[in-house]
C-alpha cells in the first residue's frame, strides 16, 4: 500500500476526483509537453457528466494558465477502465505532439493508462487487515506504531499538518455565512448549528449538534472551494475531523493521541483504497462516506485504547451499514446530499465505536470481507447512481 500522504491530501475542494485529480493530471501533462502550441482536454464518464458542477474545467484551465486549451465534455463514449477518464493532447503545427490518458481514481490520485496505483510510493508490504492485525499482535504493537514503522518517524510532522489543516477548516466553517455557489441556493448551516443552543438542551442533543456543526463546517468549506484534507475524499472530508474535534474538546485528548488516531484511520482508508475503491464514480457514495465513517470509527476506537478486534469491528460496521449508498449529487455539486451525509456519518461512527466496545467478541464479519462486499456492491450499482447526477435525488429534484 502507498504512504498515507497519498490518502490525506491537503488542497482545495470541492472534489478530490473531479478537481484535485484533474489538476494533478494537468500538472503532470504539462511537464511532459510544456512547449505545445495548444492543448485539448477531453473529459469522459462522470468527469464529463458532473464536471461543470464540480468546476473541473475551471480547475484545469487554472493549471494551463492562459495557454490555448480546449475542454470537451464527452458524455457518450464508454469508460470501460474507469468512470473518471480524461485524455490530454498536445499539438504543434497541427500535429499531435504528445497524448496521455489519465484516470482520477479518488482521493485526488491520478494514474496514467497502464499504471497501477500500488506500483509507486509503496511503503506497506501488508495489504489486508487480517495480515496487519496478526503482525501487530505478534509484535505487541498498536496500529499507529505499525504506521510509524512503515512510514518513518517523520510521518508525525505530516500528520500534524493534516490535523492543523482540519482544525483550520472547522474554525473557518463555523463562522462563515452566506449561500454556497452553484445555483442551488444552499445556505451555510455550520454557524447556526454551533451557536444555536437551547436552555434545556440535553447532553445527547448537544453532542449531536456539535458533531454535526463540525462536519458541516468542513464540508461547507469544501463545497466553497476552501482548503481541506481528503479523508479519504473531498466529498467525505468532514466526517473524520468532526469526530476527532469533538472527542478532543469533550475528553481532553492530546494532539499526540489525535495523531495516533489519524494514523490508525489511514490504514483503514488505505486498505479500502487498495482492495476496493474510494471513488464515488466507481462505487457510489458508500465508497466515500462509508470509508470516511469507517476511518472515523477506527480513529475513535484508537483514542479510547480499544483492542484490535474492537477497532476492526467498529470499522467493519461503518462500511456494512453504508452498503449500497448511491452517489447522486444534485446539479453535480458537492452540496446536497453530500454535506448532510458527512454529519450523519460522523454520528454513526461514534455509535459504531460504542457498539464495538461491547460486542466485538461476537462479530461474524471481518473487515476484509466487508471491503470486498462493498466493492462488489458498488460495481453492481447502475451507473446513474455512481456520481453521474442522472439518478436518485439528482434526477427527481425540482420535479
N, C-alpha and C positions, 0 to 999 in steps of 0.2 A: 504494500500500500504506500501511497505517497505521503509526504510530510503534511502535517496539519496546516502548514502555511498555504496549501492549495485548497483547503476546506474553508478556513477562516480568512476571507479576503476582505480587505478594507477598501471601500470605494463608494461611488455614488450610485443611488438607486435610479430607476425603480425596479430593475430586473437583472438578476445575475446572468440569466441565459440569453436575454433579449437586448441588453445594453452592455453590461460588463464583458460578456463573451464576445460579441461582435467588435467591441472596442479593442480587445486583446487580439482578435484576428486581424483587424485593420492595421494595428501597430506592427504586428509580425509581418504582414504582407508588404508594408512599406519598407521594411528592412531588406526584403527580398527583391523588390523592384522600386527603388527610390527615384529613378530618373525617367519614368514613363511620361509620355505626353498627356495621356488621360487614363482614367480608370473607370471600370464598370463593376458594380456590386449587384449580384442577383441573390435575392432572399427567397427561400423556399419554405414550404410547410408552415409550421407555427410562426416562424420568423416573418413570413410574408403576411399571414392572416392577422396577426396581432402586433405587427411591428410598429404601426402608426401609434397605437395606444401606449406601447412601451417606449416610444421615442427612439426606436432602433436606427432609423435613417438619420435623425439628428445627431445621435452619438457617433455614428460612422463618419459623417461629414466633418465633425469636430476634429477627428483624427487626421483626416486628409487635409484639413487646414487650408482651404482655398484652392487646392489642386482640382483640376477638372475631374468630376466624378459623377457618374450617372448611377442612380439606385433604382433597381427594378424589383417590383413585388410580384413574384411568380406564384400564384395561388393554385395553379393547375398541375404542375409537374409533380410526379411522385417523389417521395422521400423515403426510400426503402431502407437506407442505412441508419439515418437518424432524422427525427422531425425538425430539428433545428439545423438546417443546412444552408450554407452560404458559399457562393462562388465569387472569387475576386480575380479580376482580369486586368492586366496592364497592357496598354497599347503604345506603339511607337510607329510612326509612318504608316498608319492604317493596319499594321500587323500586330498579332498577339505577341507580346514580349515575354509575358510570364502569366501563369494561371494556377491558382490553388483553390481547392475545395476544403472548407473547414466545417466542423461540427461543433456547435455550442452544447456541451453535454451536461450543463448545470453547474451552479455554484461559481460561475464566471470562468470555468475551464473550457478551453478550446483545443481541439486536436485536428491536425490535417488528415486528409484522406489517406488511409493506410497506416496511420499511427494507432497505438493503443494508449489509453490514459495511464496505465500502470507501467508503461515502458520507460518512463523517465522520472527522476527525482523520487525513486522508491526507497524508503527508509525502513519500512516494516516488512519483515520476512513472513510473518504470520498474517493470514487473511480470513480468519473465522473467529467468532467469539469463543467457540469451544477451545480452539488451539491457544488463544490468548489467555483465557482463564486457567487452563491447565498449566501453562507456563508460569503464570503469576502465583498459582498455588505451590508449584514446585520450588520457586524462588522466594516464596513468602513475601511477595510484594503487592502493592496496590497497582491499579491500572495506570495511575498517573506516574508511578515510578517506572513502569514499562515504557511509557511515552518518553520519559527523560532518558532512559537507556537507549532508545532508538533514535531520538531526535538530537540528543546532546543537551548540556546544561543551558546553552544559550536560548533554548526554546522558551524559557520563562520570561526573557525580555520581550520576545514577540507576543506572548500571551498577555503580558502586562499592557502592551499597546492595544491589543484586542479588547481587553476589559476597559481600558480608558476610553476607547472609541465607543464602545457600547454604552457606557455611562454618559458620555457627552451627548449621544443621540437621545437618551432619556431626558437629560436636562433641557435640551432644546425643545423636544417634543411636548413636554408637559407645560410649557409656557406659550407655545406657538398658537396662533389663532388664524381663522380665515378659512377659505374654500380651497381645496386642492385643485390643481389644474386638470384639464382633460374634458370638461364639459358635463360631468355628472352632477356637479354642484355638491360634492361630498364635503361636508363640514368637518374640520378637525375636532375631535372629541376628547383627546387625552387631557387637556387642561381642565375641562369640565369634570371628568371622572376623578381627577386628582384633587380637585378643590371642593367638590360637591359633597360635603359631609352632612350627616343627619344627627340631630341631638341624641336620638335613641338608637344610633347605629350599632348593631351587634358586632362582635369581633369577627365573626364569619363573613358578614357583609363587608366590613372594612378590608379584610384580607382580599376578597374577590375584587373589590373596587380598585385597590391599589395595584394588584397584579395586572388587571385589565388596563389601568391607566398607563403603566409602564409599557405594556405590549402595544397599546395604541400609539404611544409616543414614538416608539422606534419605527413602527410600521407606517405611521403618517410621515415621519421624516423620510423614509424610503420612498413613499409614493410621491413626495415633493422633490425628489432628486437629491436629498441630503446624504451626508456621509454615514454609512452604516457598515456593519460586518456581516458577511454572508454566514448564516448559521442554520442550515447549510446553504441557503439561497437568500436572495434579497426579499422575495415574496414571503419567506418564513422567518425573517430576521428578528422579529420581535419576541419570539417565544423564550429563547434561552436567556437573553438579558433581563427579561421581565421576572423570570423565576429567580435568577441569581440576585438581582437588585432587591427584590422583596425579602429573600432569606437573609441577605446581609443586613438590611435595615432592621428586620424583625428580631433576628437571633444574634446579631453582632459577630458574624463570621468574618475572619480576617481576609485581606486580599490574597494572602498565600493560599488559604483554603479555597477561595474563589478560583484561583489559577489552577489548582489541582482538579477542581470540578470541571473547568473548561477543557483540561487535558483529557479527562475521562470521557466527556461528551464527544470530543473529537474522534475517539476510537469508534464510538457508535456511528457517528456520521460517516467516517471513512469506510467502515465495513459496508454500510448501505450503498455508498457511492461506488465501491469496488465490486460488490456482488449483485447489485441491483441497479438503482438509479435514484438520483435526487432531482431529476428533471420533470417538471410538471408536463412538459410537452411530450415526454416519453411515457410516463406512468401516472399522470394525473396528480392531483394535489396531495394524495396520500404520500407521494414521494417527497414532497416539500414540507407540508405541515406535519405529516406523520413522522417524518425523520426529525424535524425540529422538536416535536413533542418527546420523542424517544431520547434525543440528546439532552433535553432539559430534565427529564426524569432521571437519567443516569447521573447527571451533574448533581441534582439534589440528593440522590442516594449516596453519592460520594461525600458530599458535605456532611451528611448525617452519619457518615462512617459505617454504612451498611456493607454487608459482605458481598462477594462476587455473585452469588446466586440471587440476592436481592436486587443488585444493580441490573443483572440480566433480566429479571422478571419485570422490573419497572419499565425498562426499555422495550421489552417484548410486548407488554400490554399496550404501550403507547402506539406502537405500529399496528397491532392487531385490531384496535378499535378505531383506526382510521382507514381500514381496508376499504377500497372502492371509492374513496373520496375523489370526486371529479374536480377538474380544473376548468372553471367556466367564468373567467373574469369578464364582467360587463364592460363592453367597449374596448376590450383588450387592456384595460387599465388595472394596475395592481392596487385596487381600492375596494370594490365590492365583488365578492365576499371576503377578499383576502385579509383586510385589516381586522375584521371581526374574528376571523378564524384564528389569528395569532393569539388573541385574548382567550378564546375558548380552549385552545391547545395548551396555553400556559397553565390555566387552572386544572386541566386534565392531567398534566404532567405531575403536579403535586398530589392529585388523587391517586395516580398510579404508584407513586412512592409510598404513600400511606398504606395502600393495599399490599404492596410487595413486602413491607415491613412485617406483616402478619402471615402471609400465605405463600412465601417463596418456596417453602419446603414441599408444597403440594402441587406445584406447577407441572404441566404436561408438555407445554410447547416451548421449544428453545428459541433463542433469539435468531440463530441462523436459519431455522425453519420459517420463521415469520418473515424474514427478509426475502427468502425465496418465494414465499407465498405472495408477498406484496408485488414482487417483480412480475410474476405470472398474472396476477390480477390486473396490474397496470397495462400489460401487453394485451389483455383481453378487453380492456375498455375501448368503446368505439372512439374513433379519432375525434369526433365532435366534443368529447369530454376530456380531451388532452390539450388544453391551452390553445385552442383554435378559436374560441369565442363563438362557436357555431351551435352549441347545445346548452342545456340547463338554463341557469339564470341569464346567461348572456343571450340566449335565444328568446326567452319569454319576457324579459324586462321591457316594460312600457307597452306590452301587448294587451 
